């Protein structure tokens, strides 16, 4: 119940492009499978679509039905005039017949019965998607369940470098795990945050517009912290505002069998196991040592560790059985 239409167009009669099919092929590869190889989206990949009619027909077919997610990705030329933005198809005729209107795409997405509709555009002037120029330049009319992620604002070009669009190159890295949360979920919002932080203020600026009320994961990769470890947060911290006290018995090297200074109490297997979990949590910002720079010294000097605000958030997810 997750389907995607992925389109790349290089072959224009004038101003041909070089990286759009590369973009589409690599997006297809990542969307089809999760990080562990399990099936993800049922992708229809169509490159160098020659006509506006064929592209519109495919978009209409994508948004038909009631799938959980219908995702449209496009890489190619974009165009804008006083009537709005367009995805340029190779059969364009004039500035008033450039290809598929972005307004028409949004109409299709808004009326779709698919639970979530996601549109990702890597083209010039892509930020025009979702705007209604006849009302106000920055007005948006986005139906519930629709998410838009674009490579640039309506006034900007989208750049190709090294056989890929700059935006899609970052999108691929985000889907491959760069934008994953601690559970390994890659969401539209996390993709936008990843791309937004990577692009400088003087470069093209991505845009993110959404009207959703539920969590959406576009791809699952290996979790930074296994969920079974996260679920121990409430065991290690019965009260999220209280520290977990440490002592030398948590450090596995604190043993007479290791030839260096060691302290009593010596390493205890169960405490060592807990400490490894806590160190993993510290590495992703859930836990910080108390009054020490490193967890090792927090154990050896018998201080402790405490939850960060992010750690308290995940503690609450475990406590309320949402994780």
C-alpha positions in Angstrom: 0.0 0.0 0.0 2.9 2.3 -0.6 3.5 3.4 -4.2 5.8 5.9 -5.9 6.1 7.4 -9.4 9.7 8.4 -10.1 10.4 10.5 -13.2 13.6 11.8 -14.7 13.9 13.8 -17.9 17.2 14.5 -19.6 16.2 14.5 -23.3 14.8 17.9 -24.2 15.0 19.3 -27.7 16.9 22.2 -26.4 18.8 22.7 -23.1 19.1 19.0 -22.4 20.1 17.9 -18.9 22.6 15.3 -17.7 21.8 14.3 -14.2 18.0 13.8 -14.0 17.9 10.2 -15.0 20.8 9.5 -12.6 18.7 11.2 -9.9 15.6 9.2 -10.7 17.4 5.8 -10.9 19.1 6.3 -7.5 15.9 7.6 -5.8 14.1 4.5 -7.2 16.8 2.2 -5.8 16.5 3.6 -2.3 12.7 3.8 -2.2 12.2 0.2 -3.4 14.0 -1.3 -0.4 14.5 -0.4 3.3 18.0 -0.5 4.8 17.7 -4.2 5.7 16.6 -5.1 2.1 12.9 -5.5 3.0 10.3 -4.2 0.4 9.3 -0.6 0.8 7.6 1.3 -2.1 6.2 -0.3 -5.2 8.0 2.1 -7.6 7.1 2.9 -11.2 10.2 4.5 -12.7 9.6 6.2 -16.1 12.4 8.3 -17.7 12.4 10.7 -20.6 8.6 10.9 -20.8 8.0 12.7 -24.2 4.7 14.4 -23.7 2.6 16.3 -21.2 -0.3 14.0 -21.7 1.7 10.9 -20.7 3.1 12.6 -17.6 -0.4 13.8 -16.5 -1.8 10.3 -17.1 0.8 8.7 -14.8 0.3 11.3 -12.1 -3.5 10.7 -12.2 -2.9 7.0 -11.9 -0.5 7.5 -9.0 -3.0 9.4 -6.9 -5.9 7.0 -7.7 -7.0 4.4 -5.1 -6.5 4.6 -1.4 -2.9 3.6 -0.7 -1.2 4.5 2.6 1.3 6.6 0.7 1.5 7.9 -2.9 4.8 9.6 -3.6 5.7 11.5 -6.8 9.3 12.4 -7.5 10.4 14.5 -10.5 13.8 15.6 -11.8 13.9 17.8 -14.9 13.3 21.3 -16.1 10.9 23.6 -14.3 9.3 26.8 -15.5 7.3 29.7 -14.0 5.1 32.4 -15.5 2.4 34.7 -14.1 0.0 31.8 -14.1 2.2 29.5 -12.0 4.8 26.8 -12.2 5.3 23.9 -14.6 7.1 20.6 -15.0 8.6 21.0 -18.5 8.0 18.1 -20.9 9.9 17.6 -24.1 6.8 18.5 -26.2 6.7 22.1 -24.9 5.5 24.7 -27.4 5.5 28.2 -25.8 5.7 29.9 -22.4 1.9 29.1 -22.0 2.3 25.4 -23.0 5.4 24.3 -21.2 4.2 21.0 -19.7 2.3 19.9 -16.6 1.0 22.7 -14.4 2.1 22.4 -10.8 -1.4 23.6 -9.9 -2.9 20.6 -11.7 -0.6 18.3 -9.8 -1.7 19.8 -6.5 -5.4 19.5 -7.5 -4.8 15.8 -8.2 -3.0 15.3 -4.8 -5.7 17.3 -2.9 -8.6 15.2 -4.2 -6.8 11.9 -3.9 -8.2 9.3 -1.4 -4.6 8.1 -0.6 -3.9 8.7 3.0 -0.7 10.5 2.4 0.4 12.2 -0.8 4.0 13.3 -1.0 5.5 15.4 -3.9 9.2 15.9 -4.3 10.5 18.2 -7.1 14.1 18.8 -8.2 13.7 21.5 -10.8 14.0 25.2 -11.2 11.2 27.2 -9.6 9.9 24.1 -7.8 8.8 26.3 -4.8 5.8 27.5 -7.0 4.1 24.2 -6.2 1.4 24.9 -3.6 1.2 28.6 -4.3 -1.9 30.3 -5.8 -0.6 33.4 -7.7 -4.1 34.6 -8.4 -4.7 35.0 -4.7 -1.3 36.0 -3.2 2.2 35.1 -4.1 2.9 33.2 -0.9 -0.5 31.8 -0.4 -0.8 28.0 -0.2 -3.7 25.7 -0.6 -2.6 22.2 0.5 -5.1 19.5 1.4 -4.9 17.4 4.5 -2.4 14.6 4.1 -0.3 16.4 1.4 3.4 17.1 1.8 5.6 19.0 -0.6 9.4 19.1 -0.7 11.1 21.1 -3.3 14.7 21.8 -4.4 14.3 25.6 -4.6 12.0 28.6 -4.1 9.7 29.8 -6.9 12.3 32.4 -7.9 15.3 30.1 -7.9 17.1 27.7 -10.2 18.1 24.2 -9.2 21.7 23.3 -9.8 23.2 20.1 -11.3 26.7 19.1 -10.2 28.7 15.9 -10.9 25.9 14.0 -12.5 23.2 14.7 -9.9 21.0 17.6 -8.9 22.5 19.3 -5.7 19.1 18.8 -4.0 18.7 15.1 -5.0 22.3 14.3 -4.0 21.4 15.4 -0.5 18.0 13.7 -0.7 19.8 10.4 -1.5 22.1 10.8 1.5 19.1 11.6 3.7 17.2 8.5 2.5 20.3 6.4 3.0 20.3 7.1 6.7 21.6 10.7 7.1 18.1 11.9 8.1 17.1 8.9 10.2 15.9 9.3 13.8 17.1 7.0 16.6 14.7 4.3 15.6 15.9 4.4 12.0 12.9 6.2 10.5 13.4 8.7 7.7 10.5 11.2 7.5 9.8 14.0 5.1 10.4 16.5 7.9 13.8 15.0 8.8 14.8 15.0 5.1 14.0 18.7 4.8 16.0 19.5 8.0 18.9 17.5 6.7 18.9 19.2 3.3 18.2 22.7 4.8 21.2 22.4 7.1 23.5 21.2 4.3 22.8 24.0 1.9 24.3 27.4 2.6 22.3 30.6 2.8 23.7 31.8 -0.5 22.7 28.6 -2.3 19.3 27.4 -3.6 17.0 27.0 -0.7 14.7 24.0 -0.3 11.1 24.4 0.6 8.8 22.2 2.8 5.1 22.6 2.9 2.8 20.1 4.7 -0.6 19.5 6.1 -0.4 16.2 7.9 -1.7 14.9 11.3 0.2 11.6 11.5 3.7 10.2 11.5 5.1 9.2 8.1 8.2 7.1 7.5 9.5 7.0 3.9 12.3 4.6 4.6 13.6 2.5 7.5 17.3 2.0 8.1 19.3 0.4 10.9 18.5 2.1 14.2 21.2 4.1 15.9 20.1 2.6 19.2 18.2 -0.8 19.1 14.6 -0.4 20.3 15.2 -3.0 23.0 17.9 -0.7 24.4 15.7 2.4 24.3 13.0 0.5 26.1 15.4 0.1 29.1 15.4 3.9 29.6 12.6 3.6 32.2 14.5 0.8 33.9 17.7 2.7 34.2 15.9 5.9 35.1 12.7 5.2 37.1 12.3 9.0 37.4 13.4 10.9 34.3 14.6 13.8 36.4 16.8 11.7 38.7 20.4 10.6 37.7 21.5 7.0 37.4 24.3 6.6 40.0 27.5 5.0 38.7 30.6 3.5 40.5 33.7 1.7 39.3 31.9 -1.6 39.1 30.3 -0.4 35.8 33.6 -0.1 34.0 34.7 -3.5 32.5 38.4 -2.6 32.5 38.3 -2.1 36.3 39.3 -5.7 37.0 42.4 -7.3 38.6 42.9 -9.1 35.4 43.7 -5.8 33.6 47.2 -4.5 34.3 46.5 -0.9 35.3 45.1 0.8 38.4 41.8 -0.5 39.4 39.4 0.3 42.3 36.8 -1.5 44.4 34.1 -2.4 43.7 35.5 -4.3 40.8 33.6 -4.8 37.5 30.3 -6.6 37.8 29.0 -8.2 34.7 25.4 -6.9 35.0 26.6 -3.3 35.7 29.0 -3.5 32.7 26.1 -4.5 30.5 24.1 -1.6 31.7 27.0 0.8 31.3 27.4 -0.2 27.7 23.8 0.7 27.1 24.3 4.0 28.8 27.4 4.7 26.8 25.5 4.0 23.6 22.7 6.3 24.7 25.4 9.0 25.5 26.8 8.7 22.0 23.5 9.8 20.5 22.7 12.5 23.0 20.2 10.8 25.3 22.5 10.7 28.3 25.3 12.9 29.7 27.8 12.2 32.5 27.5 14.2 35.7 30.4 16.5 36.6 32.8 14.6 34.2 33.7 15.0 30.5 33.4 11.2 29.8 31.3 8.4 31.0 34.4 6.4 32.0 35.3 9.0 34.6 31.7 9.3 35.8 32.0 5.6 36.7 35.5 5.6 38.1 34.8 8.7 40.2 31.4 7.4 41.3 29.3 10.3 40.0 26.6 9.2 37.5 24.7 10.2 34.4 21.4 11.9 33.6 18.9 12.2 30.8 19.2 15.1 28.4 15.9 16.8 27.2 16.0 14.5 24.2 16.5 11.5 26.5 13.5 12.6 28.6 11.4 12.7 25.4 12.4 9.1 24.5 11.8 8.1 28.2 8.3 9.5 27.9 7.7 7.5 24.6 8.8 4.3 26.4 6.8 5.2 29.6 3.6 5.8 27.6 4.2 2.6 25.5 4.6 4.5 22.2 7.9 2.9 21.6 
